Amino acid sequence: MSAGLVLPTHERWFVDSAPADWSFFLRPLPLTLTALVVVVTLVWRRLALRLDRPELPVLRRVGDLAPWVPRLLGIHLGVALLALAASGSFVAPSLDDLDGVVGKALLLLEAALGVWLITGWQQRSAAALALVLGPLMAIFTGPMALLESANLAAVAAFLVIAPAGADRHGAVAVPAVQLRWALLVLRVGVGVALIALAFTEKFTNPTMARETLAHFPALNVFSLVGLHVPTDVFIVVAGSIELLFGLLVISGALPQVAVLVAMVPFNATLVLFGQTELVGHLPVYGVFLALLAYGSNPATAAAVRWLPSRADLVVPAHRPATAVVPD
């Protein structure tokens, strides 16, 4: 597995973007691997539904962190925003050229929200304001920014639905229904971001991927072990694995295994990209912690893989009160 392109490296943080080229994706190899990824995801989830407990009992103690997950997520998001503001970046490392009064005001807002989230006070309100940062970023960089900030938005949305408690250092027993929806929003946000990156930076943007490999040849671990894999084939494989992880996160199936595997490339890229990679992915690390903690707790494991049925999406009709006629 590649240490960067396979999953977490956000190429727009390090090289310039390039126009989309859908003809690259429509070749036989990308289409075949995409179909295979979808089949693997469906089989993965099918197997997961046969388990009525966490798949790795050895991680049971990690599940004890579940009551503090909202507080920890708030800290991850707050530190990320504060670090981005300190480095002159707004929401994502790629937007680091804001000048003038407006630019300084946005960075100050970002830093203030970061400090607010770290304190844990009125966490829901702070998270709701953090959701606005993505659309503000889009004003300067276009709609693509909404995808780039999806990880941040996913964490903020979770905290709006299931904020930390007001005592016991933020511990909270989130009601089952509330937790299911909060985790669904979290998974979908991060999963969509990964899927979008698979397409916008690999499947439909091979030029950017080739440039990234040219600048950072160590990303291609096949060449490091003496295997020659054509660059375009490696790009397709990398995009397919990124797509797979995005779909697995959305499915919520076997979260302990999925998170532990995903953490390998996410941590490996820190060797090449250092602080930029660490700061940009802090919200993702928080998401992995949330999925691992809830997925390791027998009481909440089922909520991690929950997907709404049609009945869950139907708003109950209002029943008028029955009049009582006196005798």
C-alpha positions, 0 to 999 in steps of 0.5 A: 500500500502506498504511503501517500497517494493510496489514501490520505495525501491531499495533493492540492496542499502540495502541487497546483491543480489541473483541469479534470480529464474524465477520459482517464477514468473511463478506461477499462482498468479504472472502471474495472477496479471501481466495480471491484471496489463496490463489490468488496464494500458490499461483501464487507458490510454483509459479513459485518452484519453477521456480527453482533459484537465488536470484531476485535474484543482485544480493543474493548478498553478503547470503547471506554472512551465513548462518553468522552468522544464528543469532547475529544472531537471538539479538541481535535477540531479546535486545535486544527483550526487554531494551527491553521490560523497560526500558519496563515491558512483558512480551513485548509492548508491550500488556502494560505494567501488571504490578504488585507483586512478581510483575510485577517478577519477570517483568520481571527475568526478561525482562531477564535473558533479553535480556542472556543472548541478547545475550551468545550464551553457551549460546544454545539454553538461553536460547532454550528459556527464552524460549519460556516467556515466551509462556505466562506472558504468557497467564496475565495476558492470555488465549490471544490472547497466544500469537498476539501473542508468536508472532514471539518464539516463532518466533525462540526456536524457531529458536535451539533447533533451530539455535543459534549456534556457540561460536567465530568470533563465533557462526558456524555451518554448520547441517546441511541437515536441521536448517536446513530444520526451523529455517526451517520453524518460523521461517516458520510462527511469523511467518506464523501471527502475521500471519494471526492479526492479519489476522483478529483485528484486521481481518477479525473486528474492524472496530471496532478497525480503524476506531478505529485509523484514526480515531486515525491517519488517515495510515494510509490512504494512499489518502486522502493521495493524494486517493482516497476509499476507504470505511473498511470497504473499506480494512480488508478490503484491509488485512487481505487484504494482511496475510493474503497476506504471512503465507501468503507467509512460510509458503510461503517462495517467492521470499523475497528479493522477499517480504522487500524488499516487506514491509520497506517498510510495516514501516519506514514505520510507524516514522514514526507509532509510533516506539519502540513499533513498533520494539521490538515488531517487532525479532524480525520484523526479525531474521526478515526478515534470516534469510530474506533471508540464507539466501534469497540464498545458493545453498547454502541458498536451497532450504531457505527454501522447503522444506515437509515431505513425508509421508516427512519426517513418518514416524518410521522403524521400529526395525529389530532387530539381526540375530543372528549365529549362529556356524558 
